[in-house]
């Protein structure tokens, strides 16, 4: 094993721009076109097919994708301001922020202690006459337990919007993540599985929902003119119709459009996604193997038999209360980057907005106080992983010697 005296920099994310990605970006620059075009549409279509969806709509972030997806569903179903959306109590803050931005109310549900995903057994108790949707989050790269969630949704006539910003390409009971709900959203932000700098996608099967999403990312523009190719090769009355309506806005929207360069980067990585995924899974297996003798101290990732794990990151819960921060400081001092595991409900802004009692969310409370994650991305070498494992062992060895 490497020794921790040879300090390395182990980031939670990693990226190497391939020759293919450079060529695709140069193709975009040579075309003199940055607005939505063939690279965006190709990326959308290929990504959607990989997740068994008919339509993909690229936006400038996963958060934007979620925000317009929920807005499109709200418009389609006629939901009202103040209606409720069920959200897990452990997730990145964007998941619940987009509910608020759509003038709806997030209702929080505690999570499973092993997978960190929303606990299906707690959902029904949170349903009220104003509940309209469930927003499960496939956290850290692991799909939620979707069958019982979908059964609850059908039973109570609720829509499902999957937040799959941290999870792509993997399967739950043989079906791709993101293929269950009315829509699903993904992120290609820095440190994610596919990295385009900024970017996100909404996937769905309903053509009308896809059109509303495209309109919403373009200021709410009339669907007759959603990109600069919409008026090409038209004649007579069709051209007149586009001219009259292409500067018409039919709903409140946003400037959430991506550029061809983000799509070019995404498409290049998409064409080798299996290699990227295998690299993450390989590193996660090495971490688990190297840390398994510390399982009295650490809760390591669990992968239920009915699903795969994409390992956007490697989550760990420290079993001894109060020890996490010391461990994180020790790792950071050795160049091993960490992040706390999404203590959502205790964020200062949410404490002001909701005044939640964490005793109602015991699992989320424990995870928020004791869990964190480290990187296991494909750019880390076996030697990097050995370095991380050795650092953990050194910390607990020192603790036992004190």
N, C-alpha and C positions, 0 to 999 in steps of 0.2 A: 504493500500500500504506500501511496505518497504520504509524506509527513506534512503536518500543518505548519511547520516552520517555513516551508517553501510557499509563501503566500500567493494564492491565485485570485482571480476575479471570476466568481461564479454568479452570473446574473439569473434573474427569474425568467428572462426571455433571451432569445438569440436569433440572429438573422445573418445569412450569408447570401448576398446578391449573386445569383448564378449568371453564367454567360447567356443563357436563354432569356432570363429576366432583363438583362442589359439590352439584348437585341430587341426585345419587344418594346421596351421604353424608347429605344432609338427609333424604332419604326413609328411610334406615336409622334415623336418630335419631327421626324422627317415628313410625316403626313401633314404637318402644320395644323393639326386639329387636336384640341384638348377636350372639347365638350363631348358628351355622351355619344358614342359611336360603336364601331364594330367590336372593339375590345370589351367594352362594358357589356354589350349584348351577348357576346360569346361567353364571357365569364359567368354572367347570370344564368345562361341556358345550361352550361356544363355543370355548374355548382348545383342547380336545381335537380338535374337528372341524377346526380350522385346521391341525392337525398330523397329520391322518388317523388319529386314535385313537378308540376307542370310549368310553373312560372317562378322567375326570380326577379327581384327588383333591387338594384344596388343603390345604396345611399352613402353618405359621407362618414357614417359611423354605425356601429351596432346599436347605440343608443337612439340615433335617428331612425334606424330601421324599426326598432321597437315602438318608438313614439308614433310613427306614421301607421304602423300596422294596427295599433290599438285605436288610433283615430279613425282608420278606415273601417274597422269592425264596429266602432261606435256609430258611425254614419250609416253603415249597412243595416245594422240591427235596430237603429233608433233608440240607442241607450241615451240616458239623460245625465246631466251634470249631477254629481253626488252618488251615482250608482257605484257599486262596489266591485273590486277585483281582488281575488285571493292571491296573496304573495307569500313566498317563504320568508321566515324570519332570519335566515342567513343567505345573503346574496350581496352582490355589488350594488351600491346605492342607486345606480341608474335604473334598475328593474322597477323599483317603486317610485322613483322620481317621474318616470314617464306616465304613470297612472295619475299623479298629481298634475302634471302638465296637461293632461287631457280632462282635467276638472272632474276626475273620479276619485274614489276613496280606496286606498290600499288597506286590506284587512290581512293582518299577519298571522301565519300559522307556523307552529314549531316544526323542526326538522328531525329527520332520522339521525340517531346518534352515530351510526356507522358510515352512512353514505353522505351525510350532510345535506342531502336533498330534502325537499318538502315531504313530510310524513303523510301519506294518503289517509291513514287512520285518524288524523286530526282535522281533515278538511271539512267534513260534513257539519261539525259543530260550529264552524265559522260561517256557514251559509245563512243568509237572511233573505227576506223578500226582495231586497235591493241588489243581491249578488247577481252579476252578469257574466263573469268570466273567472277562470283559473289561469294563473300565470306561473306554471312550474318552471324552475330553472335547472338546467342540466349543469351542475356546478363542477368546476375543476377538471372537466373532461368526462364525467360519468353521467350517463342518462338517468333520468328519474324512473321510478317504478310507474310506467305510464298506463298499464292496463287498468288498475283500480282507479287512477285519476280519470281516465276516459269514461269508465263506468259511472263514476259519480257525476261527471259532466252530463252524460246522457240522462241519468236519473233525474237531475234537477234542471235540465234544459239550459245548461251553461256552455258558453264558448270556451275554447282553450287556445291560448297563445303561448307557444313554447319559446322561452328565452334560452336559446342555444348558443349564446355568444361565446361561451367557453368550451363548447363541445361540437365537433363535427366529424363526419366520416365513420363513426362507430355505430353499433347496432344494439337495440334492445329487443330481445326475443325474435331476432332475425330481421327486424325492420330498422331502417336508418333513423337515427335521431333526427328530429325535425319533421317527421312525416306523419305525426299523429294529430296535432291540433288543426284548427282552421287556418292558422298561419304559424310560421316559425321564423325566428330572427337569429342571425349570426354576426360575428364581429371579426374584422381582419385588422384590428388595431395592433400597435406595437406590443410585442411579447405574447401575442396570441398564436394560434396554430398556423394559420396562414397570415402573413404580415404584408399589408400594403401601405403602411404608415398610418393612414386613416381609411376607414371603410366599413361597410356592413351590408347585409342582404336580408330582405324579407322574402320568404318562400311561401307559396300557397298554390291551391288548385283552382280557385275561383277566378276566372278572367276579369270579372267586374271588380273584385277586391284588388287585384294587381293593378288595374287601371287607376283606381282611387289612390293607391300608394304612389304610383308614378306622378299623379297630379299633385299629391301632397308634398313630394320632395321638390317640386318645381313651382312653389308659391300658390298652389291650388289652381293651376292653369287648366283650361278646357282641354279635354282629352284628345281633341282633334289635332293638337299641336304640342307634342310632348318632347320632341327633340328637333334639331334643325334639318333632319331629313324628312320631316312629316309633310313638307310641301313639294318634295321632289317628284318629277314625272307626272304631275297632275295637269289636267286640262279643263277648260271651260268652267262648268258649274262647280266641279269639285274644288278647283283652285280658288274660285271666288269664295266658296264656303270657308276654306281654310284662311284666306286673307281676312275675312270678316271676323273670324273667331279666334285667331291665333294669339291675339292679345286680350283674350277674355279670361277672367278668373272666376271660377264657379264655387270655390270654397276657400276658407282660410288655410293657407299652406305655409311652407317654410322653404328656405334655400338650403336644401340638404343634398344637392346633387354631387356625385363624385366626378372625377375626370378620367380620361382614358389612361392616364399614367398609373393610377391606382389599379385599374382593371388589368393593365398589362402586367404589373407585378403579381397580381393575384392569379392570373391565368398561367403564368410561368410556374408558379408554385403548385397550382392545382394539377398540372401535368405530371408532377412527381410527388403527389400527396402521400402515396403509400410509403415512400421512403421516409418522408418527414414523420409520419405516424409511427412507423416501425422504430425510428430513432428515439422518439419519446418513450415508447413502450419498453424498449430495451433498457434505457436509462432508469426508468421506474422500477423494472425488475431488479436491476443491480442495487438500487437503493434499498428496496425491500429486503433483498437477500443480505445486504451488508448491515442492516439495522435490526434484523429480526431478533437478535440476541438482546436488544434493548426494549423489547415489547412490554416488560414490566414498567418501563418508564414512558413509553411512547405508543400512542395509537397510530398505527400505520394505515395507509389506504386499503379499503375493502372493495373487492370487485365481486358483486353477486354473480352467480353462475349464469344468469339469464341475460347478461349484458357485457359489453366491452368498455374499456376505459381509454380515452384519447390522451389523458395526462397533459392537459395544458399546463398544469403545475402539479406539484407533489405535496398534498396536504398532510399535516401531522398535528395530532393533539397531544400535549404534554399531560400526563396523568396526575402528576403531583401539582396541586393548586399552588399558584404563586411562583412557579419555577420558569414559566415560559419566557418572561422578559429577560431573565438572566441568560438563558440559553440563546435567545435571539441576539442579544448583545455580544455574546461569545462568538457566535457564527459570523456576525457582521464584522467583528474585529479581524476575522480571518478572511475577509473578502467574499463571504457567502451571503448573497443578498436574500432578504426575507420580506414577507408581508404578513400582517395579521390576517386571519381568515374571516374577513368581512363581518365585523361586529356591527351589523346594520342598525339595530334598534337603539344602540347607545350612542350613535352619532349625535353631536351637539345639536344639529339642526332638527333631527327627529325627536330628540328629547323635548325641544321647544314645541314642535308641531303636535306631537301625539301624547307626551307624558305617559309613556308606557311603563307598566310594572313588569320588570323582567322575571318576577316569580311566575308569571303566566307563560313564560317561554324558557323552561329550565334547560333544555338541551341547547338552544341558541345562546343562552347565558353562559353555559359552560364552555361552548366552543368559542364564543367571543372573548372569553377571558384566558383560554388555554391553548388555542389552536393558531397555527401559522402555516405558511407554505414556502417551499423553496423551488428552484427551477429544476426541471429534468428534460429540457428541450434538446433537440437533435444535434445542436452544435457543441454540446458537452462531450468530452472524451471519456473513455473508461478511467483514465488517470484523474480527471476532474471529479468523477463520481467517487473514486477511492479517497480522494482528498476530503470530500464532504463527509463520507462515512467515518473517516479517521477523526475528523473534528468533533463529531457527535460523541465518539467513544472517549476522546480526550476530556470533553466536558464532564461526562458522567463519571469517569475515572477520578477526576479531580474532586468531584462532589463526594465520592465515597471515601476519599482520603482526608477530607476536612473533619 
